[in-house]
Structures are given as C-alpha cells and as structure tokens.
Amino acid sequence: MYYLVVLDSCTHYVWTFPLRHKSDVLSVLTAFYAYVQTQFERPVLAFQTDNGKEFDSLAVRS
C-alpha cells in the first residue's frame, strides 16, 4: 500500500490519500484539484514532488 500526502504550505494542513498502486496518483490528484477549486474557490498554484516516477508523465504535467 502507498500513500499520497498533500501539504498546504500556507496553512500546513495535510491531506493523506491511501493508494493501492502508484499509478492511482493521477486520478487522486485530479479529484483533489477539483475538490480544492470547488470547496475553497482557489486554484492550486504550485505542485512540488520528490521526483518520483509516478509523477513523471505528460498527463500529470498538464
């Protein structure tokens, strides 16, 4: 099992998402972006990773 941890650098609030596979990252991030825009009416301005291969795809970059 894997985990995706998202940290808001301004408020230091943390969201933790359990993942069955590393390839689930894209769908979780897409849902998270939609959640942030809907609930907080703010866009995600930046995304910083540990250079893991699960983030290295054209779909994640767009």
PyRosetta script that sets phi, psi and omega in degrees:
from pyrosetta import init, pose_from_sequence

init()
pose = pose_from_sequence("MYYLVVLDSCTHYVWTFPLRHKSDVLSVLTAFYAYVQTQFERPVLAFQTDNGKEFDSLAVRS")
pose.set_psi(1, 144.0)
pose.set_omega(1, -179.8)
pose.set_phi(2, -121.0)
pose.set_psi(2, 163.6)
pose.set_omega(2, 177.1)
pose.set_phi(3, -132.6)
pose.set_psi(3, 142.3)
pose.set_omega(3, 171.5)
pose.set_phi(4, -109.6)
pose.set_psi(4, 122.8)
pose.set_omega(4, -179.6)
pose.set_phi(5, -112.2)
pose.set_psi(5, 125.4)
pose.set_omega(5, 179.0)
pose.set_phi(6, -114.4)
pose.set_psi(6, 125.1)
pose.set_omega(6, -178.3)
pose.set_phi(7, -117.1)
pose.set_psi(7, 126.0)
pose.set_omega(7, 173.4)
pose.set_phi(8, -81.9)
pose.set_psi(8, 114.2)
pose.set_omega(8, -174.5)
pose.set_phi(9, -70.9)
pose.set_psi(9, -18.3)
pose.set_omega(9, 179.0)
pose.set_phi(10, -81.8)
pose.set_psi(10, -50.0)
pose.set_omega(10, -176.4)
pose.set_phi(11, -99.0)
pose.set_psi(11, -12.0)
pose.set_omega(11, -176.5)
pose.set_phi(12, 63.3)
pose.set_psi(12, 24.2)
pose.set_omega(12, 173.8)
pose.set_phi(13, -78.0)
pose.set_psi(13, 141.7)
pose.set_omega(13, -175.0)
pose.set_phi(14, -120.7)
pose.set_psi(14, 133.4)
pose.set_omega(14, 171.3)
pose.set_phi(15, -112.8)
pose.set_psi(15, 134.6)
pose.set_omega(15, 178.5)
pose.set_phi(16, -121.6)
pose.set_psi(16, 127.1)
pose.set_omega(16, -178.8)
pose.set_phi(17, -119.4)
pose.set_psi(17, 121.0)
pose.set_omega(17, 175.0)
pose.set_phi(18, -75.7)
pose.set_psi(18, 140.3)
pose.set_omega(18, -179.9)
pose.set_phi(19, -125.1)
pose.set_psi(19, 138.4)
pose.set_omega(19, 174.0)
pose.set_phi(20, -78.5)
pose.set_psi(20, -36.5)
pose.set_omega(20, -179.3)
pose.set_phi(21, -137.0)
pose.set_psi(21, 152.7)
pose.set_omega(21, 177.3)
pose.set_phi(22, -61.8)
pose.set_psi(22, -27.4)
pose.set_omega(22, -179.5)
pose.set_phi(23, -70.0)
pose.set_psi(23, -9.1)
pose.set_omega(23, 177.7)
pose.set_phi(24, -77.7)
pose.set_psi(24, -5.6)
pose.set_omega(24, -175.7)
pose.set_phi(25, -59.2)
pose.set_psi(25, -44.4)
pose.set_omega(25, -176.5)
pose.set_phi(26, -60.7)
pose.set_psi(26, -46.1)
pose.set_omega(26, -179.3)
pose.set_phi(27, -66.7)
pose.set_psi(27, -36.9)
pose.set_omega(27, 178.7)
pose.set_phi(28, -68.3)
pose.set_psi(28, -42.9)
pose.set_omega(28, 178.8)
pose.set_phi(29, -65.2)
pose.set_psi(29, -39.2)
pose.set_omega(29, 177.9)
pose.set_phi(30, -61.4)
pose.set_psi(30, -45.2)
pose.set_omega(30, 178.1)
pose.set_phi(31, -66.0)
pose.set_psi(31, -37.5)
pose.set_omega(31, 179.5)
pose.set_phi(32, -66.1)
pose.set_psi(32, -43.5)
pose.set_omega(32, 177.2)
pose.set_phi(33, -59.4)
pose.set_psi(33, -43.5)
pose.set_omega(33, 178.8)
pose.set_phi(34, -63.5)
pose.set_psi(34, -41.1)
pose.set_omega(34, 178.5)
pose.set_phi(35, -60.8)
pose.set_psi(35, -47.7)
pose.set_omega(35, -178.5)
pose.set_phi(36, -62.2)
pose.set_psi(36, -45.8)
pose.set_omega(36, -178.9)
pose.set_phi(37, -66.0)
pose.set_psi(37, -34.3)
pose.set_omega(37, -179.7)
pose.set_phi(38, -76.8)
pose.set_psi(38, -48.8)
pose.set_omega(38, -173.8)
pose.set_phi(39, -78.2)
pose.set_psi(39, -37.4)
pose.set_omega(39, -174.0)
pose.set_phi(40, -108.5)
pose.set_psi(40, -7.0)
pose.set_omega(40, -178.8)
pose.set_phi(41, 51.9)
pose.set_psi(41, 39.2)
pose.set_omega(41, 178.1)
pose.set_phi(42, -135.9)
pose.set_psi(42, 143.5)
pose.set_omega(42, 176.3)
pose.set_phi(43, -82.2)
pose.set_psi(43, 157.8)
pose.set_omega(43, 171.6)
pose.set_phi(44, -79.7)
pose.set_psi(44, 119.7)
pose.set_omega(44, -173.9)
pose.set_phi(45, -87.3)
pose.set_psi(45, -34.2)
pose.set_omega(45, -176.6)
pose.set_phi(46, -146.6)
pose.set_psi(46, 155.2)
pose.set_omega(46, -179.1)
pose.set_phi(47, -138.9)
pose.set_psi(47, 120.1)
pose.set_omega(47, -178.1)
pose.set_phi(48, -117.4)
pose.set_psi(48, 134.5)
pose.set_omega(48, -178.3)
pose.set_phi(49, -125.2)
pose.set_psi(49, 177.3)
pose.set_omega(49, 175.5)
pose.set_phi(50, -96.0)
pose.set_psi(50, 19.8)
pose.set_omega(50, -179.0)
pose.set_phi(51, 63.9)
pose.set_psi(51, 28.6)
pose.set_omega(51, 175.6)
pose.set_phi(52, -68.7)
pose.set_psi(52, 149.0)
pose.set_omega(52, -177.5)
pose.set_phi(53, -65.5)
pose.set_psi(53, -21.9)
pose.set_omega(53, 178.8)
pose.set_phi(54, -67.1)
pose.set_psi(54, -17.8)
pose.set_omega(54, 177.9)
pose.set_phi(55, -98.4)
pose.set_psi(55, -3.6)
pose.set_omega(55, -174.0)
pose.set_phi(56, -97.0)
pose.set_psi(56, 76.9)
pose.set_omega(56, 175.4)
pose.set_phi(57, -151.1)
pose.set_psi(57, 158.6)
pose.set_omega(57, 179.5)
pose.set_phi(58, -66.8)
pose.set_psi(58, -32.9)
pose.set_omega(58, 179.9)
pose.set_phi(59, -64.4)
pose.set_psi(59, -39.8)
pose.set_omega(59, 179.9)
pose.set_phi(60, -72.7)
pose.set_psi(60, -35.0)
pose.set_omega(60, -177.9)
pose.set_phi(61, -72.2)
pose.set_psi(61, -23.5)
pose.set_omega(61, -177.2)
pose.set_phi(62, -89.5)
pose.dump_pdb("model.pdb")
